[in-house]
């Protein structure tokens, strides 16, 4: 949901998201709202598509997965 941090939180908190396009910019501006704040229902997503611009902006598409959520530490197999 472009431009509405409160609305996306409502959708995530009520388990109403089945696809996400994330736009990741290679800059840090300071503090801001968290995308996955407290109250978000855990759910697995699968990366389906990525695009990277010449400026390093990453577009990533995720679809909801029916797989069980797996947790661990970065780098574990």
ChimeraX attribute file (.defattr): number of C-alpha atoms within 10 A of each C-alpha:
attribute: neighborCount
match mode: 1-to-1
recipient: residues
	/A:1	12
	/A:2	8
	/A:3	7
	/A:4	8
	/A:5	12
	/A:6	11
	/A:7	12
	/A:8	17
	/A:9	20
	/A:10	14
	/A:11	15
	/A:12	19
	/A:13	17
	/A:14	12
	/A:15	13
	/A:16	11
	/A:17	15
	/A:18	14
	/A:19	15
	/A:20	15
	/A:21	15
	/A:22	14
	/A:23	14
	/A:24	12
	/A:25	11
	/A:26	9
	/A:27	8
	/A:28	6
	/A:29	5
	/A:30	5
	/A:31	6
	/A:32	6
	/A:33	9
	/A:34	9
	/A:35	12
	/A:36	13
	/A:37	11
	/A:38	9
	/A:39	11
	/A:40	15
	/A:41	13
	/A:42	11
	/A:43	16
	/A:44	14
	/A:45	18
	/A:46	14
	/A:47	14
	/A:48	10
	/A:49	11
	/A:50	13
	/A:51	11
	/A:52	12
	/A:53	8
	/A:54	6
	/A:55	8
	/A:56	12
	/A:57	14
	/A:58	16
	/A:59	15
	/A:60	16
	/A:61	17
	/A:62	17
	/A:63	16
	/A:64	14
	/A:65	14
	/A:66	10
	/A:67	10
	/A:68	8
	/A:69	10
	/A:70	7
	/A:71	7
	/A:72	7
	/A:73	6
	/A:74	6
	/A:75	5
	/A:76	6
	/A:77	5
